Amino acid sequence: MMSNQNITRKSSGLVPRSLFWALKVTGEYMYIDKFKIYTLVVLVVFLTACASGSSIVTGKVRAPIDFNQVKLYLDAPKNYESVGIVKASSDAGWTEQRSQDYAIQELKKQAAKLGANGVLLSTTGENASAIVWTYSNGVTYVIPVSEQTVTGRAIYVSE
């Protein structure tokens, strides 16, 4: 039999206190569901996560430039040199579009590090996965995660 110190009363019945954190507010204890706190932390981490990217050098690298100067191209411009291949992904943002925007921004940063002033876009896509969370009492929670990806060729366009 459990002692009264290890049990808290909720409207749905008796619940083990190990599932809650106790906060003393105005002289009384207030119990906060640990799952709600963990879920909130996980959501904050994933929604504020940053984008990641990589590059492969295939041509002449120039001095780095500000990523805001990098232009995106769907069709190849007239005079350009290939500098490298760039890739970026992001699972940040409240919407798919915002995640895509973060990925594009990271793609431009990767190109700018190589001194490229343009990116010839080749593919965009989405990777889907899930975070599975299981408690010892058998309750399982699944949080879907969607990651937007973009790849392209970092190029130097001569005017």
ROSE-4610 file (N, C-alpha, C; in Angstrom, 1 decimal, always signed):
// ROSE-4610
residu = [M/M/M/M/M/M/S/S/S/N/N/N/Q/Q/Q/N/N/N/I/I/I/T/T/T/R/R/R/K/K/K/S/S/S/S/S/S/G/G/G/L/L/L/V/V/V/P/P/P/R/R/R/S/S/S/L/L/L/F/F/F/W/W/W/A/A/A/L/L/L/K/K/K/V/V/V/T/T/T/G/G/G/E/E/E/Y/Y/Y/M/M/M/Y/Y/Y/I/I/I/D/D/D/K/K/K/F/F/F/K/K/K/I/I/I/Y/Y/Y/T/T/T/L/L/L/V/V/V/V/V/V/L/L/L/V/V/V/V/V/V/F/F/F/L/L/L/T/T/T/A/A/A/C/C/C/A/A/A/S/S/S/G/G/G/S/S/S/S/S/S/I/I/I/V/V/V/T/T/T/G/G/G/K/K/K/V/V/V/R/R/R/A/A/A/P/P/P/I/I/I/D/D/D/F/F/F/N/N/N/Q/Q/Q/V/V/V/K/K/K/L/L/L/Y/Y/Y/L/L/L/D/D/D/A/A/A/P/P/P/K/K/K/N/N/N/Y/Y/Y/E/E/E/S/S/S/V/V/V/G/G/G/I/I/I/V/V/V/K/K/K/A/A/A/S/S/S/S/S/S/D/D/D/A/A/A/G/G/G/W/W/W/T/T/T/E/E/E/Q/Q/Q/R/R/R/S/S/S/Q/Q/Q/D/D/D/Y/Y/Y/A/A/A/I/I/I/Q/Q/Q/E/E/E/L/L/L/K/K/K/K/K/K/Q/Q/Q/A/A/A/A/A/A/K/K/K/L/L/L/G/G/G/A/A/A/N/N/N/G/G/G/V/V/V/L/L/L/L/L/L/S/S/S/T/T/T/T/T/T/G/G/G/E/E/E/N/N/N/A/A/A/S/S/S/A/A/A/I/I/I/V/V/V/W/W/W/T/T/T/Y/Y/Y/S/S/S/N/N/N/G/G/G/V/V/V/T/T/T/Y/Y/Y/V/V/V/I/I/I/P/P/P/V/V/V/S/S/S/E/E/E/Q/Q/Q/T/T/T/V/V/V/T/T/T/G/G/G/R/R/R/A/A/A/I/I/I/Y/Y/Y/V/V/V/S/S/S/E/E/E]
num = [1/1/1/2/2/2/3/3/3/4/4/4/5/5/5/6/6/6/7/7/7/8/8/8/9/9/9/10/10/10/11/11/11/12/12/12/13/13/13/14/14/14/15/15/15/16/16/16/17/17/17/18/18/18/19/19/19/20/20/20/21/21/21/22/22/22/23/23/23/24/24/24/25/25/25/26/26/26/27/27/27/28/28/28/29/29/29/30/30/30/31/31/31/32/32/32/33/33/33/34/34/34/35/35/35/36/36/36/37/37/37/38/38/38/39/39/39/40/40/40/41/41/41/42/42/42/43/43/43/44/44/44/45/45/45/46/46/46/47/47/47/48/48/48/49/49/49/50/50/50/51/51/51/52/52/52/53/53/53/54/54/54/55/55/55/56/56/56/57/57/57/58/58/58/59/59/59/60/60/60/61/61/61/62/62/62/63/63/63/64/64/64/65/65/65/66/66/66/67/67/67/68/68/68/69/69/69/70/70/70/71/71/71/72/72/72/73/73/73/74/74/74/75/75/75/76/76/76/77/77/77/78/78/78/79/79/79/80/80/80/81/81/81/82/82/82/83/83/83/84/84/84/85/85/85/86/86/86/87/87/87/88/88/88/89/89/89/90/90/90/91/91/91/92/92/92/93/93/93/94/94/94/95/95/95/96/96/96/97/97/97/98/98/98/99/99/99/100/100/100/101/101/101/102/102/102/103/103/103/104/104/104/105/105/105/106/106/106/107/107/107/108/108/108/109/109/109/110/110/110/111/111/111/112/112/112/113/113/113/114/114/114/115/115/115/116/116/116/117/117/117/118/118/118/119/119/119/120/120/120/121/121/121/122/122/122/123/123/123/124/124/124/125/125/125/126/126/126/127/127/127/128/128/128/129/129/129/130/130/130/131/131/131/132/132/132/133/133/133/134/134/134/135/135/135/136/136/136/137/137/137/138/138/138/139/139/139/140/140/140/141/141/141/142/142/142/143/143/143/144/144/144/145/145/145/146/146/146/147/147/147/148/148/148/149/149/149/150/150/150/151/151/151/152/152/152/153/153/153/154/154/154/155/155/155/156/156/156/157/157/157/158/158/158/159/159/159]
x = [+0.8/+0.0/+0.9/+0.6/+1.3/+0.9/+1.9/+1.6/+1.0/+0.3/-0.4/+0.6/+1.9/+2.9/+3.3/+3.0/+3.4/+2.2/+1.1/-0.1/-0.7/-1.2/-1.9/-3.3/-4.2/-5.6/-5.9/-6.4/-6.8/-8.3/-9.0/-10.4/-10.6/-9.7/-9.8/-9.5/-9.1/-8.7/-7.4/-6.8/-5.5/-4.4/-3.4/-2.3/-1.0/+0.0/+1.3/+2.0/+2.6/+3.2/+4.4/+5.0/+6.2/+5.9/+4.7/+4.3/+4.2/+4.4/+4.2/+5.4/+5.6/+6.5/+5.7/+6.2/+5.4/+6.1/+5.2/+5.7/+4.9/+5.6/+4.9/+4.5/+3.2/+2.7/+1.8/+2.0/+1.2/+0.9/+2.0/+1.8/+1.2/+0.7/+0.1/+1.0/+0.9/+1.7/+0.8/+1.3/+0.6/+1.4/+0.7/+1.4/+1.3/+2.4/+2.5/+2.8/+2.0/+2.2/+3.5/+4.4/+5.8/+5.7/+4.7/+4.6/+4.3/+3.5/+3.2/+4.5/+5.3/+6.5/+7.5/+7.6/+8.5/+8.1/+6.8/+6.2/+6.5/+6.3/+6.6/+8.0/+8.9/+10.4/+10.7/+10.2/+10.5/+10.0/+8.7/+8.2/+9.0/+9.4/+10.2/+11.5/+12.2/+13.5/+13.3/+12.3/+12.1/+11.6/+10.8/+10.3/+11.3/+12.3/+13.3/+14.7/+14.6/+15.8/+16.3/+17.6/+18.1/+18.3/+18.7/+18.9/+20.3/+20.6/+21.9/+22.2/+23.5/+23.9/+25.3/+25.6/+27.0/+27.3/+28.6/+29.0/+30.1/+30.2/+31.3/+32.0/+33.2/+33.9/+34.2/+33.8/+34.1/+34.8/+35.0/+35.6/+36.5/+36.7/+37.5/+36.7/+37.3/+36.7/+37.2/+36.3/+36.6/+36.4/+36.7/+36.6/+35.1/+34.8/+33.4/+32.7/+31.4/+30.6/+29.4/+28.7/+27.4/+26.4/+25.7/+24.7/+23.6/+23.3/+22.2/+22.5/+23.7/+24.1/+23.9/+23.7/+23.5/+22.1/+22.1/+20.8/+20.5/+19.2/+18.7/+18.4/+18.7/+18.4/+17.7/+16.6/+16.0/+16.6/+17.0/+17.6/+19.0/+19.9/+21.3/+21.5/+22.2/+22.5/+23.5/+23.8/+24.7/+26.1/+26.7/+28.1/+28.3/+28.6/+28.8/+29.9/+30.5/+31.4/+30.8/+31.0/+30.5/+31.6/+31.1/+32.0/+31.9/+30.7/+30.5/+29.0/+28.8/+27.4/+27.1/+25.9/+25.4/+24.1/+24.0/+22.7/+22.4/+21.1/+20.6/+19.3/+19.0/+17.7/+17.3/+16.0/+15.5/+14.2/+14.1/+12.9/+12.3/+12.9/+12.4/+11.2/+10.5/+9.4/+8.0/+7.0/+5.7/+5.0/+5.4/+4.8/+5.9/+5.4/+6.3/+7.1/+6.3/+6.9/+8.1/+7.8/+8.9/+10.1/+9.9/+11.0/+11.7/+11.0/+11.6/+12.5/+11.9/+12.6/+14.0/+13.9/+15.1/+16.2/+15.7/+16.6/+17.2/+16.4/+17.0/+18.0/+17.7/+18.7/+20.0/+19.9/+21.1/+21.8/+21.1/+21.7/+22.5/+22.0/+22.7/+23.9/+23.8/+25.0/+26.1/+25.8/+26.8/+27.4/+26.7/+27.2/+28.1/+27.7/+28.4/+29.8/+29.9/+31.1/+32.1/+31.6/+32.5/+32.8/+32.2/+32.4/+31.5/+30.5/+29.6/+28.5/+28.1/+27.1/+25.8/+25.7/+24.4/+24.3/+23.1/+22.8/+21.8/+22.2/+21.3/+20.6/+19.3/+18.5/+18.4/+18.5/+18.3/+17.2/+17.1/+16.0/+15.5/+14.2/+13.7/+12.9/+12.7/+12.0/+11.7/+11.2/+10.8/+11.1/+11.7/+12.0/+11.0/+10.3/+9.4/+9.9/+9.8/+10.2/+9.3/+9.5/+8.7/+9.6/+9.2/+9.8/+8.8/+9.3/+8.4/+8.9/+7.9/+8.1/+7.3/+7.9/+7.1/+7.4/+6.4/+6.5/+6.5/+7.0/+7.0/+5.6/+4.6/+3.2/+2.6/+3.3/+2.9/+2.3/+2.2/+1.6/+2.7/+2.3/+3.3/+2.7/+3.6/+3.3/+4.2/+3.6/+4.4/+4.2/+5.4/+5.4/+6.0/+5.2/+5.8/+6.7/+7.8/+8.8/+8.9/+8.8/+9.0/+10.2/+11.0/+12.2/+12.2/+12.4/+12.5/+13.9/+14.2/+15.5/+15.6/+16.8/+17.1/+18.5/+18.8/+20.1/+20.3/+21.5/+21.8/+23.3/+23.6/+25.0/+25.4/+26.4/+26.9/+27.6/+27.3/+27.9/+28.4/+29.4/+29.8/+29.4/+28.5/+28.0/+28.8/+29.4/+30.1/+29.2/+29.1/+28.1/+28.6]
y = [-1.2/+0.0/+1.2/+2.2/+3.4/+4.4/+5.1/+6.1/+7.3/+8.1/+9.3/+10.4/+10.3/+11.2/+11.0/+9.8/+9.4/+9.5/+9.9/+10.0/+11.4/+11.9/+13.2/+12.9/+13.7/+13.6/+14.5/+13.9/+14.7/+14.4/+15.2/+14.9/+13.6/+13.0/+11.7/+10.6/+10.9/+9.8/+10.0/+9.0/+9.1/+8.8/+9.6/+9.5/+9.5/+8.6/+8.7/+10.0/+10.6/+11.9/+11.9/+10.7/+10.7/+11.2/+11.3/+11.9/+13.4/+14.0/+15.4/+16.1/+17.4/+18.2/+19.1/+19.3/+20.1/+21.5/+22.5/+23.9/+24.5/+25.2/+25.8/+27.2/+27.4/+28.7/+29.2/+30.4/+31.0/+30.0/+29.3/+28.4/+27.0/+26.8/+25.5/+24.9/+23.6/+22.9/+22.8/+23.1/+23.0/+21.9/+20.9/+19.9/+20.1/+20.0/+20.2/+18.8/+18.5/+17.2/+17.3/+16.3/+16.3/+16.1/+15.3/+15.1/+16.4/+17.3/+18.6/+19.4/+19.4/+20.1/+19.6/+18.2/+17.6/+17.9/+17.8/+18.1/+19.5/+20.4/+21.8/+22.1/+21.5/+21.6/+21.1/+19.9/+19.3/+20.1/+20.6/+21.5/+22.8/+23.4/+24.6/+24.3/+23.2/+22.9/+22.7/+21.9/+21.7/+22.9/+23.7/+24.8/+26.0/+26.0/+27.0/+26.4/+25.2/+24.5/+25.3/+25.2/+26.0/+25.1/+25.7/+24.9/+24.4/+23.4/+22.9/+22.8/+22.8/+22.7/+22.2/+21.9/+21.4/+21.8/+21.7/+22.1/+21.1/+21.0/+20.2/+21.1/+21.4/+22.3/+21.5/+22.1/+21.5/+22.5/+23.7/+24.7/+25.6/+26.8/+27.8/+28.5/+28.5/+29.1/+30.6/+31.5/+32.9/+33.3/+34.6/+35.1/+35.1/+34.8/+34.7/+36.1/+36.0/+37.2/+37.2/+38.3/+38.3/+37.4/+36.5/+35.6/+36.4/+37.6/+38.4/+38.8/+38.7/+39.0/+37.8/+36.6/+35.4/+35.4/+35.2/+35.2/+33.7/+33.4/+32.1/+32.1/+31.0/+30.8/+29.5/+29.5/+28.3/+27.8/+28.8/+28.5/+29.1/+28.4/+28.9/+30.2/+31.1/+32.4/+32.3/+33.3/+33.3/+33.0/+33.8/+33.6/+33.3/+32.0/+31.6/+30.5/+30.4/+29.3/+28.5/+27.2/+26.3/+26.4/+26.6/+26.7/+25.4/+24.9/+23.7/+23.3/+22.3/+21.7/+22.1/+22.7/+23.0/+22.4/+22.1/+21.4/+22.0/+22.1/+22.6/+22.0/+21.9/+21.4/+22.2/+22.2/+22.8/+22.2/+22.0/+21.5/+22.6/+23.8/+24.9/+25.6/+26.4/+27.1/+26.5/+27.4/+26.9/+26.3/+26.6/+26.1/+25.5/+24.7/+24.2/+25.3/+26.4/+27.5/+28.1/+28.3/+28.9/+28.0/+26.7/+25.8/+25.8/+25.9/+26.1/+27.4/+28.5/+29.7/+29.6/+28.9/+28.7/+27.9/+26.9/+26.0/+26.8/+27.7/+28.5/+29.5/+30.0/+31.0/+30.2/+29.0/+28.2/+27.9/+27.6/+27.3/+28.5/+29.7/+30.9/+31.1/+30.8/+30.9/+30.0/+28.7/+27.8/+28.2/+28.8/+29.3/+30.5/+31.4/+32.6/+32.3/+31.2/+30.8/+30.4/+29.9/+29.5/+30.7/+31.9/+33.0/+33.0/+32.2/+32.1/+33.2/+33.9/+34.9/+34.4/+33.1/+32.6/+31.1/+30.6/+29.2/+28.8/+27.8/+27.2/+26.1/+26.3/+25.3/+24.0/+22.9/+21.6/+20.8/+20.7/+19.9/+20.6/+20.4/+20.7/+19.5/+19.3/+18.1/+18.2/+17.1/+17.0/+15.6/+15.6/+14.3/+14.3/+13.2/+13.1/+12.0/+12.3/+11.3/+11.6/+10.8/+11.0/+10.8/+11.4/+11.2/+10.4/+9.2/+8.3/+8.4/+8.6/+8.8/+7.8/+6.9/+5.9/+6.0/+6.0/+6.0/+4.6/+4.4/+3.1/+2.5/+3.4/+2.9/+2.4/+2.4/+1.9/+3.0/+4.2/+5.3/+5.7/+5.7/+6.1/+7.4/+8.3/+9.5/+9.6/+10.1/+10.2/+11.7/+12.3/+13.7/+13.6/+14.0/+14.0/+15.2/+14.9/+16.0/+16.0/+17.2/+17.3/+18.3/+17.8/+18.6/+19.0/+20.3/+20.7/+20.7/+20.2/+20.2/+20.9/+21.4/+22.0/+21.8/+21.6/+21.4/+22.2/+22.6/+23.3/+23.4/+24.1/+24.3/+25.7/+25.9/+27.2/+27.7/+28.9/+29.4/+30.8/+31.2/+32.6/+33.2/+34.2/+34.8/+36.1/+36.1/+37.3/+38.2/+39.4/+40.3/+40.8]
z = [+0.0/+0.0/+0.0/-0.8/-0.9/+0.2/+0.7/+1.7/+1.1/+1.8/+1.3/+0.8/+1.2/+0.7/-0.7/-1.2/-2.6/-3.6/-3.1/-3.9/-3.9/-5.0/-5.0/-5.6/-5.1/-5.5/-6.7/-7.8/-8.9/-9.1/-9.9/-10.2/-10.8/-11.5/-12.1/-11.1/-9.9/-8.9/-8.3/-7.8/-7.1/-8.2/-8.2/-9.2/-8.4/-8.8/-8.2/-8.3/-7.3/-7.3/-8.2/-8.5/-9.4/-10.8/-11.2/-12.5/-12.4/-11.3/-11.1/-10.4/-10.7/-9.9/-9.0/-7.8/-6.9/-6.8/-6.9/-6.7/-5.6/-4.7/-3.6/-4.0/-4.1/-4.5/-3.4/-2.9/-1.8/-0.7/-0.3/+0.9/+0.6/-0.6/-1.0/-2.1/-2.2/-3.3/-4.5/-5.6/-6.9/-7.7/-8.2/-8.9/-10.4/-11.1/-12.5/-13.2/-14.2/-14.9/-15.6/-15.3/-16.0/-17.5/-17.9/-19.4/-20.1/-19.5/-20.1/-20.2/-19.2/-19.2/-20.2/-20.3/-21.3/-22.7/-22.9/-24.2/-24.6/-23.7/-24.0/-24.3/-23.6/-23.8/-25.2/-25.5/-26.8/-28.0/-27.8/-28.9/-29.1/-28.0/-28.0/-28.7/-28.4/-29.0/-30.5/-30.9/-32.3/-33.1/-32.5/-33.2/-33.3/-32.4/-32.5/-33.0/-33.5/-34.0/-35.2/-35.5/-36.6/-37.8/-38.9/-40.1/-40.1/-40.9/-41.0/-42.5/-42.8/-44.2/-44.4/-45.7/-46.0/-47.4/-47.8/-49.1/-49.6/-50.9/-51.5/-52.5/-52.4/-53.4/-54.7/-55.8/-57.1/-58.0/-57.6/-58.4/-57.6/-58.2/-57.6/-56.4/-55.2/-54.1/-54.0/-53.7/-53.6/-52.2/-51.9/-50.5/-50.2/-48.9/-48.5/-48.6/-48.9/-49.0/-48.1/-48.0/-47.2/-47.9/-47.1/-47.7/-48.3/-47.9/-48.5/-49.9/-50.4/-51.7/-52.7/-52.1/-53.0/-53.6/-54.9/-55.6/-56.0/-56.0/-56.4/-57.9/-58.5/-60.0/-60.2/-61.0/-61.4/-62.8/-63.6/-64.9/-64.8/-65.5/-65.5/-66.2/-65.5/-66.1/-67.2/-68.0/-69.1/-68.8/-67.9/-67.6/-66.1/-65.9/-64.5/-64.5/-63.3/-63.0/-61.8/-61.9/-60.8/-59.7/-58.5/-57.3/-56.4/-56.3/-55.5/-55.4/-54.6/-54.4/-53.0/-52.8/-51.5/-51.1/-49.9/-49.4/-48.0/-47.8/-46.5/-46.1/-44.8/-44.3/-43.1/-42.8/-41.6/-41.2/-39.9/-39.3/-38.4/-38.5/-37.7/-38.3/-37.6/-38.2/-37.8/-37.8/-37.4/-38.6/-39.8/-41.1/-42.0/-43.0/-43.9/-44.7/-45.0/-45.7/-44.9/-43.6/-42.8/-42.7/-42.6/-42.6/-43.9/-45.0/-46.3/-46.4/-45.8/-45.8/-45.0/-43.9/-43.1/-43.9/-44.6/-45.4/-46.5/-47.2/-48.3/-47.7/-46.6/-46.0/-45.7/-45.1/-44.9/-46.2/-47.2/-48.5/-49.0/-48.9/-49.3/-48.4/-47.1/-46.2/-46.7/-47.0/-47.5/-48.7/-49.7/-50.9/-50.7/-49.8/-49.5/-48.9/-48.1/-47.5/-48.6/-49.7/-50.8/-51.7/-51.5/-52.3/-53.5/-53.6/-54.7/-54.5/-55.6/-55.5/-56.1/-56.3/-56.8/-56.4/-56.4/-56.3/-57.4/-58.1/-59.2/-58.5/-58.2/-57.4/-58.2/-57.6/-58.3/-57.7/-56.4/-55.8/-54.5/-54.2/-52.9/-52.5/-51.2/-50.7/-49.3/-48.8/-47.4/-46.8/-45.7/-44.9/-43.7/-43.6/-42.5/-41.5/-40.2/-39.2/-38.0/-36.9/-35.7/-34.5/-33.4/-32.1/-31.3/-30.8/-30.1/-28.6/-27.7/-26.3/-25.6/-24.8/-24.1/-22.6/-21.8/-20.3/-19.8/-18.6/-18.0/-17.8/-17.7/-17.5/-18.9/-19.9/-21.2/-22.1/-21.7/-22.5/-23.5/-24.8/-25.9/-26.6/-26.8/-27.5/-28.7/-29.8/-31.1/-31.5/-31.8/-32.3/-33.7/-34.7/-36.1/-36.3/-37.1/-37.4/-38.9/-39.5/-40.9/-41.2/-42.0/-42.3/-43.8/-44.1/-45.5/-46.0/-47.2/-47.7/-49.1/-49.3/-50.6/-51.0/-52.3/-52.8/-54.0/-54.3/-55.5/-55.8/-56.9/-57.3/-57.0/-56.1/-55.8/-57.1/-57.5/-58.7/-58.5/-59.3/-59.4/-60.7/-60.7/-61.9/-62.2/-63.4/-63.8/-64.6/-64.3/-65.0/-66.3]
